Amino acid sequence: MSSKVAKKHSSDAETSAPDAKKPRKMNLAACILARGGSKGIPLKNIKMLAGIPLVAWNIRACLDSKAFDSVWVSTDHDRIAEVALQWGAKVHRRSPEVAKDQTSSIESLQEFMFHHPEIDAVGMVQCTCPTLHPEDIVKPCEKIRSGYDSVFAVTRVHMFRWKEVNQSIGELTVPFNINPAKRPRRQDWPGELVENGAYYFCTRDLLDTGTNQGGKLAYVEMSADHSSDIDTPLDWEEVEQRIMKYGYHGSKTKDHIKLVIVNVDKSLLDEQVFITGDGKPLFSYSSNDIDALKHLQTRGVSIKLLSQQNVPAVHYIAKILKCDLEVNVEDPMALVMKWIEGQGVKWSNTAYIGGDKVDVPALSRCGFALACEDADYLCIKRCCYVSQRRSGRDAVRDIAHFIEGHLSQTSYKSDLPD
C-alpha cells in the first residue's frame, strides 16, 4: 500500500482558479468504493434499487459521461465484483486491510492508486448518491483536467441553523445564520452550500498527503433533484421514489413516447401454467396490467403485442386492448422495425417491454427499454427501468406508471445514432 504522505502541500486550501487555459493531459479514473460489509443495509451496494443494483446506477452514469479514462469498482466481495463487471466497470480487488469497518475512504483510495500507478487523478463516486447524471460528472472532470487539485459536490439548501444547547443547565440557543427579527423569505435568500457527498475528485499528489480536499480546491453545485444519500432503510424508500422521476435512466435521448411494444410472454403472462383435465394449458395475467396499458392508450400511446407462442390467452389480451398482435414471433427485432416504420415513429419514440434473450436487440435500440423482475439478465442490463415485480403480477402496471411519468420528459442526450 502507498505511503500516506508522499509530498508536502500547504495546509491552507488554495481556492484561486488555476492559470491553465488548456486541459492538462492526465489519466483520470472513476473509483466507486463498494465493500461488502455494509452494516445499515446488508450488501447495500448490489441491492436492487428501482430494479437495478445500486452500484450500477453510478457505473452507468460514469461510463455514459465519457469523461473518464477508466471506471472502477473497488470491492472485497465476489458478488459485488461480478455485478460491477456485468455493468461494464473494471474491478479492483480490495485487500482485507482496507476493507474493515473503520477503514477510511482515503485509505481505500490510496491502495487503489498504489496498484494503478498509471492513474494521475481519481474521482471517488459514491454509491449512496444513485441519482447522479452524466452531466453532473463531466463538470468536476473538466475542473480537474483544467488544473485544480481537488473538486467536490455541493447542494444549495435553505435551512435555518441554531446552536445545540445543554438544556439541563439552562443554556439558551442562538441562531447561526439568520436574524429572527428579519427572517428572510426563501425567494429572497440564496441559501447555503453544503457537501452532498456525491463525489470527491483529487490528484494523486494530493491524495498522497492523506486528504482528497485541498490544494487548488473547487466545488460544483448540483441540483437538489440529483442529490441523494442512502444510509438507512428509510432513505432507501425515499431515494427509490426520487430516482423514478429524477434518476438517470440511460444514454439514449428520451422523446415523447408514441409506441409501446410488449412481449406478452415475458411481461403480461404469469410464469405458472395450469393444465386442464383434457391436457390444455391455461395462463393467468393481472387485470391491473391490462388496465394500466389501456390508460396509456387514453394518453395517445399506441400499444402493440407480440408472442413467441400462439395460445388463446394472448389473443384474449389483444382483444381487450383492441391492439395489433403477432404470434409465433421468432425474431422480435424484425417485427419491431416493421411496426416502427408502419407507425411513422422513431426508435427514440418507442418503448419495448421484454424479458427473453430474443428481446435484447430491440431493447438495445428502443428509446425506452423496460422489463420485469424475472427477465433474463442480458435484458435487465439494457433497461432504463425494471419493475421489482414478476411477469404477470402487476409488473407491467409499474412499468406503465413509469412510462406515464416520462411521456414528455427528456433526459441527458448522447451522441448515439437514432
Secondary structure, DSSP 4 states (H G I P E B T S, - for coil): ---S-SS---SSPB-SPPS--SPPP--EEEEEE--S--SSSTTGGGSEETTEEHHHHHHHHHHHHT--SEEEEEES-HHHHHHHHHTT-EEEE--GGGSSTT--HHHHHHHHHHT-TT--EEEEE-TT-TT--HHHHHHHHHHHHTT-SEEEEEEEE----B----GGGT----BSS--GGGPPPGGG---EEEEEEEEEEEEHHHHTTT-SS-SBEEEEEEPGGG-----SHHHHHHHHHHHHHHS---SS------EEEEEGGGTTEEEEEEE-TTS-EEEEE-HHHHHHHHHHHHTT-EEEEE-SS--HHHHHHHHHHT-EEE-S-S-HHHHHHHHHHHHT--GGGEEEE--SGGGHHHHHHSSEEEE-TTS-HHHHTT-SEE-SS-TTTTHHHHHHHHHHHTTT------S---
